[in-house]
Amino acid sequence: MDKIKILLAEDEPSLGQIIKESLETRNFEVLLCVNGEEALETYKNKHPLLLVLDVMMPKKDGFSLAKEIRKENPDIPIIFLTAKSQTEDVVKGFNLGGNDYLKKPFSMEELIVRMNSLLNRTKKNDNSTPISIGKFTFNLKKQTLEIEGTTENLTHREANLLYYLIKNKNQVLERSFILKKLWGDDDFFNARSMDVFITKLRKKLKLDPSIQIINVRGFGYKLIY
């Protein structure tokens, strides 16, 4: 059975090692990081399936790290570890995209149960079945577009943007909805960023002229094919 790759960001070396060793006996591959910057770099390079983030860390705290990762990946499960228990910290954690919150000290059994619950939920929502778009075959999980034997790799955000366009085929995908879903905010700068991603998708889909992404001014975009 393949090991499940997770990222653990914990700046207390002894605690981090205990968690890592415990999880590795339960079929997890643990990428242990001791600060937020190292965790962000590891996330980008190693593509874990779940994040366990200590809130109080040097260089970049867990909340800031989660906020940055959520801009790129709105779906990866995140569990916060914290010594704090104030209601405002719990609320902040969930508002920044956390899926669960565990107060130190905690039992390893509880952490593992919560991790498996989030991973099972993610698995149920996983759409790995290839989708036909005109002459293209789109795979959300692999983040690829194939046409006539040629494969085009998509970024995480390109793949998810295309997925939502497909789900709303022949209907208007509202700008504010997709901006909040994939960018976290529908402000002006994120809107401009989304326009750039739409342009990139149009270029990648141009090998099939029957596919169009139409700009519905003032509302959003419509995928037609």
Secondary structure, DSSP 8 states (H G I E B T S, - for coil): ---EEEEEE-S-HHHHHHHHHHHHTTTEEEEEESSHHHHHHHHHHH--SEEEEESS-SSS-HHHHHHHHHHH-SSS-EEEEES---HHHHHHHHHTT-SEEEESS--HHHHHHHHHHHHHHHHHH---S-EEETTEEEETTTTEEEETTEEEE--HHHHHHHHHHHHTTTSEEEHHHHIIIIIS---HHHHHHHHHHHHHHHHHHTTSTT-EEEEETTTEEEEE-
